[in-house]
């Protein structure tokens, strides 16, 4: 139970980070989305190396890297995770840069539904009665939002599916969060560097000082929530982790409406209300189950 509480807390902090991160990308309107993605990869890798050195985990890191290289299945899983998170990052950054923060939030509202599907089909986790009701309400909200837009929301679907499978891999691979993330960024690092050095229209780190500092900071704001998420994924069920994720897109939606004045209709509010009601039902169900278990222990 103590581990579960810690996992829930880490998950909440990670999703708060992700909920406010569109504000960070909006500070760099003159940087191409693909450039931002590549800088995220480069600076995330460098940040992780510094983190490992400062925390004196270098010997443990090298030991785990050696183990991963000897285990082809584990190495393949981490490479897949690196590709999935890169696709997710680019889709998210591009969507936000085009002024569609509401669409980006929809992607992460869909994500928990995919989490629940994967958890029940692959991990064989059992969904409680309140969980089934919550999923039904959230699904109704997502369908309403899709109908309102009048088109298949490709970007939100890509974000939801890639991040759900990424989380599933992180949950299943028995490697520390810092080693996993460092290897993931290293896998994509050569591609990112080649693009920035030879194909980027702007050139490597040739922006003004303030923008360059923001690009360096992108590595930190990328790595910290991913580290927290990886730890949370190991300590709590994938279903619970999925529903905690609603914190992120809700914060994104708030910033889209109040900070960037994106259009928001009554119909959208009704659709999102279904999702929020689903969150409330799921939360109540978990609190009720927790209290029941505590009474049983006594």
SULBEL-V599652 format. One record per backbone hydrogen bond with DSSP energy under -1.0 kcal/mol. NH is the residue of the N-H (numbers start at 1). CO is the residue of the C=O. If there is no record, write none. Layout:
nh: {NH | NH}
co: {CO | CO}
This chain:
nh: {5 | 6 | 7 | 8 | 9 | 10 | 11 | 12 | 13 | 14 | 15 | 16 | 17 | 18 | 19 | 20 | 23 | 25 | 26 | 27 | 28 | 31 | 36 | 37 | 38 | 39 | 40 | 41 | 42 | 43 | 44 | 45 | 46 | 47 | 48 | 49 | 50 | 51 | 52 | 53 | 54 | 55 | 56 | 57 | 61 | 62 | 63 | 64 | 65 | 66 | 67 | 68 | 69 | 70 | 75 | 76 | 77 | 78 | 79 | 80 | 81 | 82 | 83 | 84 | 85 | 86 | 87 | 88 | 89 | 90 | 91 | 92 | 93 | 94 | 95 | 96 | 97 | 98 | 99 | 100 | 104 | 105 | 106 | 107 | 108 | 109 | 110 | 111 | 114 | 115 | 116 | 117 | 118 | 119 | 120 | 121 | 122 | 123 | 125 | 132 | 133 | 134 | 135 | 136 | 137 | 138 | 139 | 140 | 141 | 142 | 143 | 144 | 145 | 146 | 147 | 148 | 149 | 150 | 154 | 157 | 158 | 159 | 160 | 161 | 162 | 163 | 164 | 165 | 166 | 167 | 168 | 169 | 170 | 171 | 172 | 173 | 175 | 180 | 181 | 182 | 183 | 184 | 185 | 186 | 187 | 188 | 189 | 192 | 193 | 194 | 195 | 196 | 197 | 198 | 199 | 200 | 212 | 213 | 214 | 215 | 216 | 217 | 218 | 219 | 221 | 222 | 223 | 224 | 226 | 227 | 228 | 229 | 230 | 231 | 232 | 233 | 236 | 241 | 242 | 243 | 244 | 245 | 246 | 247 | 248 | 250 | 251 | 252 | 253 | 254 | 255 | 256 | 257 | 258 | 259 | 260 | 262 | 269 | 270 | 271 | 272 | 273 | 274 | 275 | 276 | 277 | 278 | 279 | 280 | 281 | 282 | 283 | 284 | 285 | 286 | 287 | 288 | 289 | 290 | 291 | 292 | 293 | 294 | 295 | 296 | 297 | 298}
co: {1 | 2 | 3 | 4 | 5 | 6 | 7 | 8 | 9 | 10 | 11 | 12 | 13 | 14 | 15 | 16 | 20 | 21 | 22 | 24 | 25 | 28 | 32 | 33 | 34 | 35 | 36 | 37 | 38 | 39 | 40 | 41 | 42 | 43 | 44 | 45 | 46 | 47 | 48 | 49 | 50 | 51 | 53 | 52 | 57 | 58 | 59 | 60 | 61 | 62 | 63 | 64 | 65 | 66 | 71 | 72 | 73 | 74 | 75 | 76 | 77 | 78 | 79 | 80 | 81 | 82 | 83 | 84 | 85 | 86 | 87 | 88 | 89 | 90 | 91 | 92 | 93 | 94 | 96 | 95 | 100 | 101 | 102 | 103 | 104 | 105 | 106 | 107 | 110 | 111 | 112 | 113 | 114 | 115 | 116 | 117 | 118 | 118 | 119 | 128 | 129 | 130 | 131 | 132 | 133 | 134 | 135 | 136 | 137 | 138 | 139 | 140 | 141 | 142 | 143 | 144 | 145 | 146 | 152 | 153 | 154 | 155 | 156 | 157 | 158 | 159 | 160 | 161 | 162 | 163 | 164 | 165 | 166 | 167 | 168 | 169 | 173 | 176 | 177 | 178 | 179 | 180 | 181 | 182 | 183 | 184 | 185 | 188 | 189 | 190 | 191 | 192 | 193 | 194 | 195 | 195 | 208 | 209 | 210 | 211 | 212 | 213 | 214 | 216 | 217 | 218 | 219 | 220 | 222 | 223 | 224 | 225 | 226 | 227 | 228 | 229 | 232 | 237 | 238 | 239 | 240 | 241 | 243 | 244 | 245 | 246 | 247 | 248 | 249 | 250 | 251 | 252 | 253 | 254 | 255 | 255 | 256 | 265 | 266 | 267 | 268 | 269 | 270 | 271 | 272 | 273 | 274 | 275 | 276 | 277 | 278 | 279 | 280 | 281 | 282 | 283 | 284 | 285 | 286 | 287 | 288 | 289 | 290 | 291 | 292 | 293 | 294}
